[in-house]
Amino acid sequence: MTQTRIDRRFAACAEKGRPALVTFITAGDPDTGTSLALLKALPAAGADVIELGMPFSDPMAEGIPIQRASQRALAAGQTMKKTLEMVRAFRESDGDTPIVLMGYYNPIYSYGNDAFLADAKAAGVDGLIIVDLPPEEDDELCVPALKAGLNFIRLATPTTDDARLPAVLANTSGFVYYVSITGITGTAAPDADRVAVAVNRIKGHTSLPIAVGFGVKTADQAREIGRNADGVVVGSALVEAVRNSLDSDGRATQTTVSAVTQLVAELSRGVHAARSEAAE
C-alpha cells in the first residue's frame, strides 16, 4: 500500500516532536450545513486528523454524547451519501488533512461494500474505523478497503493481551487506536500512567503510530496522554460542545462552530506542549 495522508501527517507530527491531535465530530450534527462548516474549520483550529462519525441508530461503544449526536444528525436527514458529499466538499479546499470515517458496519453493508469503498475513495476519505468488525471478518471489508487504498484502523483495548494483538494488528494500517478505558466513550478519564504502559506494550508489536482516545476531554489530559502516545483522540467533548451551543429547539446558533474550534485550539496547545514539558 502506498503512503497515505494519514501516514504523512503522523510522520510530520513526529518530525515536529509532538503527537497528532485527532478530532471526532459526527457528520450531519446538528445539520449538514453546520457540520460541513465545522469540518472545514477544524484544521485551522489545530486538528491534525479528523474522524468523521457515520451516524447510526444503534451504536454499541458510544456514550450518551455521541449517541445524541447521531440522533440529531439522523433527525436532520443525514445519510451516507450526504456524509460522503461532505468529504468531497471538504476536499475542494483541503487536500492534506486526513479524514477517517468512523462507525459501524450496518450502514456500509446497506450502501453496498464495493460501492461504498469506491465512493469513499473518490470523495477523498483516507481511512476507516469500523468498531464492530473483528479481525476474523477481515475479508468482509478490511482487505477490500486496503486494496482500494484506504487505511483500515483497528481498536486495541485494555483487555487486548499479547496473544490477541497479532490478530488485531495483522491488517491494520495508518495508526492503531488505543481505547484508554474499559467501557463506552466519554464516561471516565484515562489514567496517563496506565496508558503509557499500554502504549509501550503495543509498540513492541508494531511500528504504526498509536493514538489514544475514549475519555480525553481537556488540554491537560491531552498533554499528559500525548507524552507517550503518537496521537490524542478527542470526541465526546467536542460533540458536547456542539450540543451546548444549540438553541432551545436543538438548532445551531452563531456560536456552534466557534464553541468547538475554541476547544480544539485549547486541546492543540495541550498536545503541542506534551513533549516539550516532558523534556524539561
C-alpha positions, 0 to 999 in steps of 0.5 A: 500500500502506498503512503497515505495522508494519514501516514504523512501527517503522523510522520510530520507530527513526529518530525515536529516532536509532538503527537497528532491531535485527532478530532471526532465530530459526527457528520450531519450534527446538528445539520449538514450545513453546520457540520460541513462548516465545522469540518472545514474549520477544524484544521485551522483550529489545530486538528491534525486528523479528523474522524468523521462519525457515520451516524447510526441508530444503534451504536454499541461503544458510544456514550450518551454524547455521541449517541445524541449526536447521531440522533440529531444528525439522523433527525436532520436527514443525514445519510451516507451519501450526504456524509460522503458529499461532505468529504468531497466538499471538504476536499475542494479546499483541503487536500492534506488533512486526513479524514477517517470515517468512523462507525459501524458496519450496518450502514456500509453493508446497506450502501453496498461494500464495493460501492461504498469503498469506491465512493469513499475513495473518490470523495477523498476519505483516507481511512476507516474505523469500523468498531464492530468488525473483528479481525476474523471478518477481515475479508468482509471489508478490511482487505477490500478497503486496503486494496482500494487504498484506504487505511483500515484502523483497528481498536486495541483495548485494555483487555487486548493481551499479547496473544490477541494483538497479532490478530488485531494488528495483522491488517491494520494500517495508518495508526492503531487506536488505543481505547484508554478505558474499559467501557463506552466513550466519554464516561471516565478519564484515562489514567496517563500512567496506565496508558503509557504502559499500554502504549509501550506494550503495543509498540513492541508489536508494531511500528504504526503510530498509536493514538489514544482516545475514549475519555480525553476531554481537556488540554491537560489530559491531552498533554499528559496522554500525548507524552507517550502516545503518537496521537490524542483522540478527542470526541465526546467533548467536542460533540458536547460542545456542539450540543451546548451551543444549540438553541432551545429547539436543538438548532445551531446558533452563531456560536456552534462552530466557534464553541468547538474550534475554541476547544480544539485550539485549547486541546492543540496547545495541550498536545503541542506542549506534551513533549516539550514539558516532558523534556524539561 
